[in-house]
Amino acid sequence: MEQSTFEKIYAVVKQIPYGQVATYGQVAALAGNKRWARVVGYALHVNPDPDRIPCYRVVNKDGRVSDAFAFGGGNRQVELLKAEGVVLVDGCVDMQRYQWERPLY
């Protein structure tokens, strides 16, 4: 049986390592379509298992957290990232330092 788009997105998000982040576009490309960045946002907003699918590790291309973070707002996303040692400056993750460097195959 073929995976749904959301299942593909969740499978990628589960791979983002502790203490690192990925962008919506990066997750989209790894899930199979670089144009799915907005779809990634929709999928994360309805995340069925936040304990196993760490959607808080997904940020925008500038490292900014989401004000619409579905599981407690942007402040909660910041708390979760900081708990993993991710440093934010003015609400942004240092992407040079914390971006997941998984190659696109």
C-alpha positions in Angstrom: 0.0 0.0 0.0 1.3 3.4 -0.9 2.0 5.9 1.8 -0.1 9.1 1.9 1.6 12.5 1.5 1.2 13.2 5.3 2.7 9.8 6.1 5.7 10.5 4.0 6.1 13.9 5.7 5.8 12.3 9.2 8.4 9.7 8.2 10.9 12.4 7.4 10.1 14.5 10.5 10.7 11.4 12.7 14.3 11.3 11.3 15.3 14.8 12.3 17.9 14.3 15.0 17.7 15.5 18.5 19.1 19.1 18.8 18.7 19.8 15.1 16.0 21.4 12.9 14.9 21.1 9.3 13.0 23.6 7.1 9.5 23.0 5.7 11.1 23.0 2.2 13.7 20.5 3.2 11.1 18.1 4.7 9.0 18.6 1.5 11.9 17.6 -0.7 12.8 14.6 1.4 9.2 13.5 1.4 9.1 13.5 -2.4 8.2 16.9 -3.7 10.0 20.2 -3.1 6.8 22.1 -3.7 5.0 20.5 -0.7 6.4 23.1 1.9 2.9 24.4 2.6 1.6 20.9 2.8 4.2 20.1 5.4 2.8 22.9 7.5 -0.7 21.5 7.2 0.5 18.0 8.1 2.4 19.2 11.1 -0.6 21.3 12.3 -2.7 18.0 12.5 0.2 15.8 13.8 -1.6 12.7 15.2 1.3 11.8 17.5 3.4 14.8 18.7 5.3 12.5 21.2 6.7 10.5 18.3 6.6 13.0 15.4 8.8 16.0 16.6 7.1 18.7 14.5 8.7 21.4 16.7 12.0 20.6 14.9 10.6 22.1 11.7 11.2 25.8 11.2 11.0 28.2 8.2 14.0 28.8 5.9 15.2 31.7 8.0 15.1 29.5 11.2 12.0 31.3 12.6 9.5 29.2 14.7 5.8 29.1 13.9 3.5 31.5 15.7 0.8 29.0 14.8 2.6 26.0 16.4 -0.4 23.7 17.0 0.8 22.3 20.3 1.2 25.4 22.5 2.2 28.2 20.2 5.6 29.6 19.2 6.7 29.9 22.8 6.2 26.1 23.3 8.1 25.4 20.2 11.0 27.5 21.5 10.9 25.8 24.9 11.1 22.3 23.2 14.0 23.4 21.0 15.9 25.0 23.9 15.4 21.8 25.9 17.4 20.0 23.2 20.2 22.6 23.3 19.1 24.6 20.3 20.0 28.2 20.7 17.7 30.9 19.3 18.6 34.5 18.8 15.7 37.0 18.3 13.3 34.0 17.8 15.4 32.4 15.1 17.5 29.2 15.1 21.1 29.6 13.8 20.6 27.5 10.7 24.3 27.2 10.0 24.7 25.5 13.3 21.5 23.5 13.8 20.1 22.6 10.4 19.9 18.9 9.7 22.4 18.1 6.9 20.7 15.0 5.5 21.6 14.7 1.8 18.8 14.5 -0.8 19.0 11.1 -2.5 
